[in-house]
Amino acid sequence: MTEFVDVVIVGAGISGISAAWHLQQNCPGKSYAVLERRERLGGTWDLFKYPGIRSDSDMYTLGFHFKPWATDQMIADGPSIWNYIDEAARENGIDKHVRYSHKVVSANWSDEERHWELTIDRDGERIQLNTGFLWACSGYYNYDEGFSPEFPGAEDFTGTVVHPQHWPEDLDYQGKKVVVIGSGATAITLIPALIDSGAGHVTMLQRTPTYIGSLPDKDPFAARAYRMLPEKTAYTAVRWKAILQATAQYQLARALPNVFRKALRTMAERRLPEGFDYDRHFAPDYKPWDQRVCLAPNGDIFKAIRKGKADVVTDTIERFTATGIQLSSGEHLDADIIVTATGLNVQFFGGADVLRNGKPQDLADSVAYKGMMLSDVPNMAFTFGYTNASWTLKADLTSEYVSRLLRYMEENGYDSVVPREPGSDVERRPFVDLTSGYIKRALDRLPKSGSKAPWRLKQNYLVDLRVIRNGKIDDDTLEFTSERAQVAASA
């Protein structure tokens, strides 16, 4: 007989641990399993091994609300974040529910059986698992393959080419000339770290600039709070200070983009060498937060440029050569190692096939309800964090809502819930309101957002507190049904 579990959570990263904690708190009687395709939990923080891997938002909001990040170290390295996630899982008994090396291949909702039928790859063996509710916490990108465009002449290069998503732990870059292709968060993290750990010279080669902000890696307010207040009280204060500060900065950037641009410029120019061409290398032609604004703790990348250990080249690639990269301008960049920090491949639900009664479902045709459920897809939720703030803020809100939803269904005897398809008065819009390349490449594969609530995806934690945390469950959009009620009606 196929095993049945009340709730299956897919993914044991930040989102999955958050989901499991809230489920235990709100629905203690429900059985659940966390399916993790890798051999360890941690998600992103277990996958990436490149030098300098760190948070790109403060740890007071990247951390869970139920487990204080009790230090003034606001920006943390990857291993510290992994340890934090692991502790959260072990302290709350979540680790006992994680099943490793379990990759969901397909998920079929059966209207007749009123549950999901999962096909799982377990170390090469196909097994089956049924569940009443499916919760996708598998992130938003392909763990197997990062985005790597084809570069003419790549086969001619005699050095080493590496993508940060698959960083070799034995890569020797001591004293080497390194060219990092890309200007996103990974490139901006890598460059100072490579220099600090022995690379000879590092060049960031970018096609277009990216906005980069500079913040201290430690928070003096947090240091005082943890010294003067009980830990939980201090964490609440520090967390809310971080939330309000980040929200205000984002709203300022969108409302007064020129003021925000000027502030970024001032922070950078204080650290860059005199006469550096800021406009060419760090002044994009789009508005702040049309694409993500990257973070340089203590302005480390600007300091590396000032010291002459790193430089920035804004140009396009003509081809790879045996000894480096030939640029369209005619300049040649010599390199021993080329790092293709060219981004991610976005992937929804870990690439699993989703079916209903054996018929494949195109999730790109669905519309996202409150950014966490899909129209016409029963008993399924997904976690997708903020693009302009910490991922965990939205993950925790989603976890609260879904666990409340499950409790409501249990208390009222419902065994299925599905968001109704929105009417013609709801205009379909892109799921994520960013123009970043990794998002634009995936728009045709992502669900849609709507033009009005509850289909409109918000990027504001304070608004979502009202809509998600305090909003009622039984609104007009959700359709609840019960097999027991149907049986009674037919009798």
FENWO-V331494 format. One record per run of one state. SS is the DSSP state (H for helix, E for strand, C for the rest). FROM is the first residue (numbers start at 1). LEN is the number of residues. If there is no record, write none. Layout:
BEGIN
SS FROM LEN
SS FROM LEN
END
This chain:
BEGIN
C 1 2
E 3 8
C 11 3
H 14 13
C 27 5
E 32 5
C 37 7
H 44 4
C 48 6
E 54 1
C 55 4
H 59 4
C 63 10
E 73 1
C 74 3
E 77 1
H 78 14
C 92 2
H 94 4
E 98 3
C 101 1
E 102 9
C 111 4
E 115 8
C 123 2
E 125 12
C 137 4
E 141 1
C 142 12
H 154 3
C 157 3
E 160 3
C 163 1
H 164 3
C 167 7
E 174 1
C 175 2
E 177 5
C 182 3
H 185 12
C 197 2
E 199 1
C 200 1
E 201 6
C 207 5
E 212 4
C 216 2
E 218 1
C 219 1
H 220 9
C 229 2
H 231 25
C 256 1
H 257 13
C 270 8
H 278 5
C 283 5
E 288 1
C 289 2
E 291 1
C 292 2
E 294 4
C 298 2
H 300 7
C 307 3
E 310 5
C 315 2
E 317 5
C 322 2
E 324 4
C 328 4
E 332 3
C 335 2
E 337 4
C 341 5
E 346 1
C 347 1
H 348 4
C 352 1
E 353 4
C 357 2
E 359 2
C 361 2
H 363 3
C 366 1
E 367 3
C 370 3
E 373 3
C 376 4
E 380 3
C 383 8
H 391 22
C 413 3
E 416 4
C 420 8
E 428 3
C 431 6
H 437 4
C 441 2
H 443 3
C 446 2
E 448 3
C 451 10
H 461 9
C 470 8
E 478 4
C 482 1
H 483 8
C 491 1
END
